[in-house]
Amino acid sequence: MENDCNLDFLKRLAKGISVQFGRNCEVVIHDISSDHVDYPIIFIENGHVTHRDTSTSASRIVLNALKHVSTSLEDKLNYTTKTHDGKILKSSTIYIRDSENKPTGIFSINYDITELTIAKNCIDSLTSYKEDIDEANQIPQNVNQLLDDLLDESVKKIGKPVALMSKEEKIQAIQFLNEAGAFLITKAGDKTANFFGISKYSIYNYIDIKNKI
């Protein structure tokens, strides 16, 4: 690290992040500017997440920083890792650089998302379904809305607006409504007749056509 001032700021930043996000958030600072062969952790918050402390030696991230050309190193954000005891971590690694752009330290955040992953899997299991939501199964607020939904669906079944429907297509639409139980709704006949531009008498004739077949 360049100076104690920078290190003090990074320690306070690490503390702030760990407090903000709670006990599952580990924040680690490595000093890779020293000549210490193991490049140990110089500061850590919530070390219980990975069972590490300031006596722990270099990690893979540190070795990667030491092995590669400094200009080729890029911050690695929002990736996942695993601990030896099976915890799933969401991690970010930020390289601390000096005035010559050489990495002098590493600031890492490791958030334990194991329990969240389990919860997500449970939620996905509960909310998954085999097919897309069927508009025919929408829940209406009242019978008028139910009839409106059935009328709209009858038009979709034919595939063209009412104004362009032939008599045969209107017969198909009316028969669909009858099979769906639309005419069990009070005054459905009047509304349907107005919707299709036919008489109530025609509606019952169209239904009878199906019954006579």
Secondary structure as UniProt FT lines:
FT   HELIX           4..21
FT   TURN            23..24
FT   STRAND          25..31
FT   TURN            37..38
FT   STRAND          41..45
FT   HELIX           47..49
FT   TURN            50..51
FT   TURN            54..55
FT   HELIX           60..67
FT   HELIX           70..72
FT   STRAND          76..82
FT   TURN            84..85
FT   STRAND          88..97
FT   TURN            99..100
FT   STRAND          103..112
FT   HELIX           114..127
FT   HELIX           135..137
FT   HELIX           143..158
FT   HELIX           162..164
FT   HELIX           167..179
FT   TURN            180..181
FT   HELIX           182..184
FT   TURN            186..187
FT   HELIX           188..196
FT   HELIX           200..212
//
